[in-house]
């Protein structure tokens, strides 16, 4: 069910449900299964090593209630894979495999759940930021050395490769700066006009992207890109999400997709997580949520979110809780 030029692929779900459920972390589940992802390719490493493991994670999220499988291509780039002695053809095939595996998991799920055939889950091809390829944590800082033209050149080949595999939508995610989002919009308009994408930023607080740009300014800059069907935030602390959603909603009537981290704190230098602590929302209310996505969701919905899932350190149990909440709201 590839995206086409006339529709928002998310609307088939958001029109029927109180909100669309995005899946949770892929890498977290692979690590729980015993894979060592301390690698510049991160979860993309498993595309070559054990593709069935990726299918199994996607299937687990579908069974938990996810409407979207986000592919294992976040850190898979032609440059990164070719640096591992793959040819360009081999690297392209591996990137496309990420879409094929998610589609396989969907087919397996639908065979077991024919009641979902009238509104099947989506396959979202993950497109990580330039900073993810650098693997130095700069997707949480921005401030790239590349300009907008350089960012277009970086993303062009991977977008083409992923789109050739026919995902339903592109998930362009964890962008730390507006300049990278604008570069992607340039490519969508000029090179891939029939593609559809959501763009999700990373944020450092309740109203700024990771590089310090006010999120309202970033949303305003890309809101008129017709190929962008949803705008949102991912890989960001739980307590910032409500305010960020309100800021986004103030600039666009498009779908808003959010998939924050679990509540634990990530150190991009040591690449380790520390335990969650008590947090406060934008109004100063304290919470003890430890990746309790469902606990926060009513506030996010009230702020204007239409698609909700989890990012780092979230799992199928979190998605199942979201599905239970949605059922209660229906």
Buried (B, 14 or more C-beta within 10 A) or exposed (E): BBBEEEEBBBBBBBEEBBBBBBBBBBBBBBBEEEBEBEBBBBBBBBBBEBBEBBBBBBBBBBBBBBBBBBBBBBBBBBEBBBEBEBEEEBBBBBBBBBBBBBBBBBEBBBEEEEEBEEEBBBBBBBBBBBBBBBBEBBBBBBEBEBEEEBBBEBBBBBBBBBBEBBBBBBBBBBBBBBBBBBBBBBBBBEBBEEBBBBBBBBBBBBBBBBBEBEBBEBBBBBBEBEBBBBBBBBBBBBBBBBBBBBBBBEBBEBBBBBBBBBBBEBEBEEEEBEEBEEBEBBEEEEBEBBBBBBBBBEBBBEBBBBBBBBBBBBBBEBBBBBBEBBEEEE
